């Protein structure tokens, strides 16, 4: 594949190696002067000047970041050791050999949902896989995340949710880790038909040329073949704790709904949920056993009110769609004989014997109703097929052969 000669793309590729994810000063610099001049300034080729420094300070302040007096100079000192290693053409060539594409904010393929991150939006996305149909839109993407040490319950629920979402046309997004993440990717791939172009997307904390964790290599390869692998760091980059945490904001931003299946009290999955809530995205949590530490985080989200309880794919689809669209169907249940009855009729129905018959006077005593009330109630129950009069004038409950009698 031919390496791009677009100078803005080359500049963004270089900046993604120079800046760590969510480097607020670097991103403010890029927003202020564009990727080309940002690279020149960040690499020490030209000076920023007082005007640019003032613009950066204003952007940081308006986006809620702490703007220290010497923030730009500190950032330049931080970036300097990496300048000698910049080789964006080499990184783009590696991407080309993998069949990947660099997606930048200037590209038509750029997911607009990431712009909601404002000054925390990534410099670019290194994407590997079936990108021809593009990255699905926000409303068709659902993040399914959770514990790495998932339980059998968590794995089962995740499989059902992911498969149900894919069959409804959604793309399942996760982080490619062990446990819930892996089960979400695996089940999405298994449920996808040939016509589902992007069943799942793995957002990684390392370069897309690396399969991490190694135990998920085959799964990640299949995700790249039939779906997408996405990273904001260039090929060869190692996963670090910071990159894992920042990766979570991308998962949250890309998806209309984030669902936490299992999570401990302190968990990376909760970090993703909090990012989603902060962006105004819907958050769902699957309830579990009160005795399971793996569900403590889900229950925490539910108790704090930052998540909605979800138990199946239909309920998640309801969260993902506009209000009133894709509502989850009511579960099918067998109606009980007492459905729709008033209090007096319920009392009377309870007082009616099933086999023997009884008199109106006896019913009035047992049910605690007046004679007139009993007669009126018996008429209603008889009309509803719940009571019948015997040949001797007594009353009994009619055998309806219905459940919950």
Secondary structure, 3 states (H helix, E strand, C coil): CCCCCCHHHHHHHHHHHHCCCCCHHHHHHHHHHHHHHHHHHHCCCCCCHHHHHHHHHHHHHHCCCCCCCCHHHHHHHHHHHHHCCCCHHHHHHHHHHCCCEEEECCCCCCCHHHHHHHHHCCCEEEEEECCCCCCCCHHHEEEEECCCCCCHHHHHHHHHHHHHHHHCCCEEEECCCCCHHHHHHHHHHHHCCCCCCCCEEEECCCCCCCCCCHHHHHHHHHHHHHCEEEECCCCCCCCCHHHHHHHHHHHHHHCCEEEECCCCCCCHHHHHHHHHHHCCCEEEECCCCCCCHHHHHHHHHHHHCCCEECCCHHHHHHHHCCCCCCCCCCCCCCCCCCCCCCHHHHHHHHHCCCCCCECHHHHHHHHCCCHHHHHHHHHHHHHCCCEEECCCCCEEECCCCCCCC
